Amino acid sequence: MIKQTIKSFAIALLGGAVAVGAYDYYKPAPKAYVIENVKSSTPTQFASYAGPAPSSIDFTMAAEKSLNSVVHIKTQMKMETSYGRDPLFEYFYGPQGGGTAEASGSGVIIRNDGYIVTNNHVIENASKISVTLNNKKTFDAKLVGTDPSTDIAVLKIESGNLPSVEFGNSDEVRVGEWVLAVGNPFNLTSTVTAGIVSAKGRNINILKGDKDKNVFPIESFIQTDAAVNPGNSGGALVNTQGQLVGINTAIASNTGSYSGYSFAVPVNIVKKVSTDLIETGVVQRAFLGVNIRDIDQTLADELKLESNDGVYVAGMVEGGAAENSGLKKGDIIMSVGSVDVNNSPELQEQVGKYKPGEAIDIRVKRGSEQLVVPVTLRNSEGSTAKVEKVKVDVKSSLGATFTKANPDELKKLDVENGVKITSISQGKLAQLGVKKGFIITKVDDTPVATPDELIDVLGAKKGGVLLEGIYPNGTKAYYGFGM
């Protein structure tokens, strides 16, 4: 859900390169923060960019080309709480606890017919999303799809002839190259900062995996020293030609504000993920099917390797793409396609650009030989078939059974429609404290009169929802939760 305070994630020792079915080990990193902006009373503070750009570098063209493609995103969500409320009391004194949280971030127009890419954490659990263009026009946005594995989401607004961004190629981004971060930090719209690419292929262990939900984090961030702050999340990282090379996502900081390091999802990953979400509603994620580890000096000495280049194959996933294509334990993966890889995040990034069923050439070092192995990638189920979007089983998720409320009961309670809960078991409603007999009258201001209507409305929701209803004794109540 959208946070009331800036989210922070303690760095944990996660298995690396999970997108390629791999395991790796990483050293502890600085505390990382997602960079969304939550409405608060935080005072404005002075911030500066560390060092001027050389006078020969002109950023004006890049800024002009990208500013109109970056949007300001505002979200609302119903708090995950349950409470009874007295409308008369609230009329005079305001809401009684819970209520609505507001947050903001940035997004980038990727198609002129209204498709916008942002971070998943910017819109997570939002019940309402609005988008304001650089010309100050505001639109309600529809959530097209999300990918927690890369922290990418796609929105759609109903408008045409929009100023979409030009895509660059993140594989061609070089360390030391100048870049601009464009976004809306601290609700300061249309803000541009400059810096250089500090590193590529960074894994900061900020994204959480969940095998049950098919979430396998892919972290191969572009690290920059362009100043980004809360509210920059989902904004553009562009090169000096104004081409999109990344989506600003996180900062490394002990305070939650910029202190020298920021991280962006590479645009080649963004392009692939957003295309999948637009076309199929779900990311078509490919797996190589190997267990890997980075080659450090200890491993190089143990295996008597001449260099530390490449990624070591420590094991194979039985029946996986790699095993079936002839890769072997002990191979050292040197490149994927035409791109060299020297650590697990880089391998993640390159495999993450492809779909199940696509064939890629893997160049490996096997003993003293180097050879190219064609590999046909597979999905998490070990198949090359397209993955279909799975609809949430709403009834199972809620943990309740329903019936249409009796007309006489509705009349007695002075309500026109409602769906009555006839039993409660384990699920979202029980966790919220909803009791048997509660009559649901509305879902996010949409009236519901039958169980089928209730399920249909909830099935179409993504993020926070608010159930409004009444108990048989006349007590009105509101319950908010995430779908």
PERATA-V938515 format. One record per residue. RES is the residue in one letter. SS is DSSP state (helix for helix, strand for strand, loop for the rest). PSI is psi in whole degrees, -180 to 180 (NA if undefined). Layout:
# PERATA-V938515
res = {RES & RES}
ss = {SS & SS}
psi = {PSI & PSI}
This chain:
# PERATA-V938515
res = {M & I & K & Q & T & I & K & S & F & A & I & A & L & L & G & G & A & V & A & V & G & A & Y & D & Y & Y & K & P & A & P & K & A & Y & V & I & E & N & V & K & S & S & T & P & T & Q & F & A & S & Y & A & G & P & A & P & S & S & I & D & F & T & M & A & A & E & K & S & L & N & S & V & V & H & I & K & T & Q & M & K & M & E & T & S & Y & G & R & D & P & L & F & E & Y & F & Y & G & P & Q & G & G & G & T & A & E & A & S & G & S & G & V & I & I & R & N & D & G & Y & I & V & T & N & N & H & V & I & E & N & A & S & K & I & S & V & T & L & N & N & K & K & T & F & D & A & K & L & V & G & T & D & P & S & T & D & I & A & V & L & K & I & E & S & G & N & L & P & S & V & E & F & G & N & S & D & E & V & R & V & G & E & W & V & L & A & V & G & N & P & F & N & L & T & S & T & V & T & A & G & I & V & S & A & K & G & R & N & I & N & I & L & K & G & D & K & D & K & N & V & F & P & I & E & S & F & I & Q & T & D & A & A & V & N & P & G & N & S & G & G & A & L & V & N & T & Q & G & Q & L & V & G & I & N & T & A & I & A & S & N & T & G & S & Y & S & G & Y & S & F & A & V & P & V & N & I & V & K & K & V & S & T & D & L & I & E & T & G & V & V & Q & R & A & F & L & G & V & N & I & R & D & I & D & Q & T & L & A & D & E & L & K & L & E & S & N & D & G & V & Y & V & A & G & M & V & E & G & G & A & A & E & N & S & G & L & K & K & G & D & I & I & M & S & V & G & S & V & D & V & N & N & S & P & E & L & Q & E & Q & V & G & K & Y & K & P & G & E & A & I & D & I & R & V & K & R & G & S & E & Q & L & V & V & P & V & T & L & R & N & S & E & G & S & T & A & K & V & E & K & V & K & V & D & V & K & S & S & L & G & A & T & F & T & K & A & N & P & D & E & L & K & K & L & D & V & E & N & G & V & K & I & T & S & I & S & Q & G & K & L & A & Q & L & G & V & K & K & G & F & I & I & T & K & V & D & D & T & P & V & A & T & P & D & E & L & I & D & V & L & G & A & K & K & G & G & V & L & L & E & G & I & Y & P & N & G & T & K & A & Y & Y & G & F & G & M}
ss = {loop & loop & loop & loop & loop & loop & loop & strand & strand & loop & loop & loop & loop & loop & loop & loop & loop & helix & helix & helix & loop & loop & loop & loop & loop & loop & loop & loop & loop & loop & loop & strand & strand & strand & loop & loop & strand & strand & loop & loop & loop & loop & loop & loop & loop & loop & loop & loop & loop & loop & loop & loop & loop & loop & loop & loop & loop & loop & loop & helix & helix & helix & helix & helix & helix & helix & helix & loop & loop & strand & strand & strand & strand & strand & strand & strand & strand & strand & loop & loop & loop & strand & strand & strand & loop & loop & helix & helix & helix & helix & helix & helix & helix & loop & loop & loop & loop & loop & loop & strand & strand & strand & strand & strand & strand & strand & strand & strand & strand & loop & loop & loop & loop & loop & strand & strand & strand & strand & strand & helix & helix & helix & helix & loop & loop & loop & loop & strand & strand & strand & strand & strand & loop & loop & loop & loop & loop & strand & strand & strand & loop & strand & strand & strand & strand & strand & strand & loop & loop & loop & loop & strand & strand & strand & strand & strand & loop & loop & loop & loop & loop & loop & loop & loop & loop & strand & strand & loop & loop & helix & helix & helix & loop & loop & loop & loop & loop & strand & strand & strand & strand & strand & strand & loop & helix & helix & helix & loop & loop & loop & strand & strand & strand & strand & strand & strand & strand & strand & strand & strand & strand & strand & loop & loop & loop & loop & loop & loop & loop & strand & helix & helix & helix & loop & strand & loop & loop & loop & loop & loop & strand & strand & strand & strand & loop & loop & loop & loop & loop & loop & loop & loop & loop & loop & loop & strand & strand & strand & strand & loop & loop & loop & strand & strand & strand & strand & strand & strand & strand & strand & strand & strand & loop & loop & loop & loop & loop & loop & loop & loop & strand & strand & strand & strand & strand & strand & helix & helix & helix & helix & helix & helix & helix & helix & helix & helix & helix & helix & helix & helix & loop & loop & loop & loop & loop & loop & strand & loop & loop & strand & strand & strand & strand & strand & loop & loop & helix & helix & helix & helix & helix & helix & helix & loop & loop & loop & loop & loop & loop & loop & strand & strand & strand & strand & strand & strand & loop & loop & loop & loop & helix & helix & helix & helix & helix & loop & loop & loop & loop & loop & loop & strand & strand & strand & strand & strand & loop & loop & strand & strand & loop & loop & loop & helix & helix & helix & helix & helix & helix & helix & helix & loop & loop & loop & loop & loop & loop & loop & strand & strand & strand & strand & strand & strand & strand & strand & loop & loop & strand & strand & strand & strand & strand & strand & strand & strand & loop & strand & loop & loop & loop & loop & loop & loop & loop & loop & loop & loop & loop & loop & loop & loop & loop & helix & helix & helix & helix & helix & loop & strand & strand & strand & strand & strand & loop & loop & helix & helix & helix & helix & helix & helix & helix & loop & loop & loop & loop & loop & strand & strand & strand & strand & strand & strand & loop & loop & loop & helix & helix & helix & helix & helix & loop & loop & loop & loop & loop & loop & strand & strand & strand & strand & strand & loop & loop & strand & strand & loop & loop & loop & helix & helix & helix & helix & helix & helix & helix & helix & helix & loop & loop & loop & loop & strand & strand & strand & strand & strand & strand & strand & loop & loop & loop & loop & loop & strand & strand & strand & strand & strand & strand & strand & loop}
psi = {159 & 134 & 152 & -20 & 165 & 128 & 139 & 145 & 122 & 136 & 128 & 162 & 88 & 157 & 134 & 160 & 41 & -25 & -20 & 18 & 48 & 164 & 143 & 173 & 139 & 150 & 153 & 143 & 169 & 160 & 134 & 146 & 137 & 151 & 59 & 166 & 119 & 135 & 124 & -177 & 23 & 125 & 153 & 136 & 150 & 141 & 146 & 154 & 134 & 87 & 133 & 157 & 151 & 148 & -20 & -13 & 127 & 116 & 0 & -41 & -44 & -41 & -45 & -38 & -29 & -25 & -45 & -13 & -11 & 133 & 161 & 125 & 128 & 138 & 154 & 145 & 148 & 131 & 143 & 81 & 169 & 142 & 153 & 146 & 148 & 106 & -37 & -42 & -44 & -29 & -38 & -35 & 0 & 177 & 145 & 94 & 171 & -132 & -150 & 133 & 145 & 145 & 168 & 159 & -156 & 168 & 169 & 129 & 118 & -13 & 143 & -4 & 13 & 7 & 134 & 134 & 143 & -172 & 146 & -39 & -16 & -37 & 5 & 127 & 18 & 138 & -19 & 136 & 128 & 148 & 128 & 124 & 171 & -21 & 11 & 5 & 138 & 140 & 149 & 140 & 146 & 137 & 118 & -45 & 164 & 157 & 90 & -24 & -30 & 0 & 39 & 142 & 156 & 132 & 165 & 130 & 152 & 90 & 160 & 172 & 40 & 155 & 88 & 155 & 155 & 130 & 138 & -162 & 108 & -21 & -27 & -5 & 135 & 144 & 132 & -11 & 144 & 141 & 160 & 140 & 124 & 125 & -157 & 64 & 138 & 34 & 16 & 100 & 154 & 57 & 134 & 130 & 157 & 154 & -169 & 162 & 117 & -31 & 165 & 161 & 37 & 133 & 116 & 9 & 45 & -21 & 135 & 135 & 156 & 98 & -35 & -30 & 12 & 38 & 112 & 101 & 137 & 109 & 110 & 61 & 150 & 122 & 132 & 167 & 20 & 134 & 119 & 152 & 176 & 129 & -20 & -15 & 131 & -5 & 180 & 140 & 117 & 155 & -176 & -7 & 1 & 14 & 141 & 124 & -10 & 165 & 116 & 131 & -42 & 163 & 154 & 116 & 151 & -4 & -16 & -7 & 165 & 133 & 28 & -19 & 133 & 161 & 139 & 142 & 127 & 141 & -29 & -34 & -44 & -45 & -44 & -47 & -46 & -38 & -44 & -45 & -39 & -42 & -38 & -10 & -3 & 147 & 130 & 89 & 131 & 148 & 139 & -36 & 46 & 154 & 127 & 168 & 151 & 153 & 104 & -179 & -34 & -47 & -40 & -42 & -41 & -42 & 0 & 48 & 148 & -24 & 171 & 15 & 150 & -176 & 129 & 132 & 105 & -15 & 169 & 145 & 121 & 127 & 7 & 176 & -44 & -47 & -44 & -17 & -6 & 4 & 152 & 154 & 135 & -14 & 152 & 114 & 122 & -33 & 156 & 116 & -127 & 5 & 123 & 145 & 134 & 2 & 170 & -46 & -38 & -39 & -43 & -51 & -45 & -43 & -34 & -11 & -9 & 166 & 158 & 139 & -19 & 144 & 134 & 154 & 123 & 118 & 124 & 156 & 122 & 101 & -125 & -2 & 153 & 133 & 159 & 125 & 115 & 129 & 128 & 114 & 157 & 165 & -175 & -19 & 2 & 17 & 161 & 4 & 156 & 138 & 131 & 148 & 129 & 125 & 142 & 134 & 95 & -47 & -45 & -40 & -41 & -32 & 45 & 162 & 153 & 157 & 160 & 132 & 144 & 133 & -39 & -40 & -40 & -42 & -42 & -36 & -3 & 44 & 153 & -25 & 165 & 156 & 122 & 137 & 120 & -19 & 154 & 131 & -159 & 132 & -172 & -42 & -40 & -38 & -30 & -13 & 15 & 138 & 154 & 138 & -14 & 135 & 115 & 120 & -31 & 151 & 110 & 50 & 5 & 117 & 141 & 138 & -18 & 159 & -39 & -40 & -42 & -48 & -41 & -44 & -46 & -36 & -24 & -4 & 150 & 118 & -150 & 139 & 157 & 120 & 131 & 137 & -167 & 144 & 161 & -24 & 4 & -1 & 122 & 148 & 156 & 136 & 124 & 140 & 174 & 142 & NA}
